[in-house]
Amino acid sequence: MLDLYLIRHASTVPNAEKRYPLAGEDAPLSRLGEKQAAALKLPAGTVFSSPARRTVQTASLAGFTKVQISPELSEAAFGVMAGRTWAELEAAHGTAPASWIRALSDPASLDGPPEGESGAAFHTRVGGWLERLPRTGPETSTVLAFTHLGPMLAALRLTVGLRAAETPPCSVAHLRRSGADWWLAGLAPGPN
């Protein structure tokens, strides 16, 4: 059996501003984020992280210093949405941003935000990482993945068919796999 913990990174200033991250932006954790990450209680296991500073910092402050960097766990490429809040996007593009997010959230969609990732490409990237996780062995394996909201939700869609979930910064989704079957063992908001 495999126990997989998907951990959304702790709070950053762009999170508090409710804006999509800029391409290449590598915002550190805010003071609140540092406190959230330090309060995480997670089991030992093999640890992976997106290359972003905020995910690596979250892992480190949660007590994990040996981390394998996995670009597949990076946030989606938001293209023209990057650096903007939802209100700014609606003011500039009307209802189009809602269709861009729906496309990005659809594993079969060839569309997504202009100049960004398509839903199919994004889910293929996250799904490829999931496929490389250890298969069922004689003992339970534990894997922790420090990532972002987008990849966390993509993994939940691909494994248990969960279309949406409220997952504020530092939330933890606990999945289990036996053979080819996945189930959701827990979903909890992170420490405040």
Secondary structure, DSSP 8 states (H G I E B T S, - for coil): -EEEEEEE---BHHHHTTB---TT----B-HHHHHHHHT------EEEE-SSHHHHHHHHHTT----EE-GGGS----GGGTT-BHHHHHHHHTTHHHHHHHHHT-TT-S--STTS--HHHHHHHHHHHHHTS----SS-EEEEEEE-HHHHHHHHHHHH--------TT-EEEEEEETTEEEEEEEE----
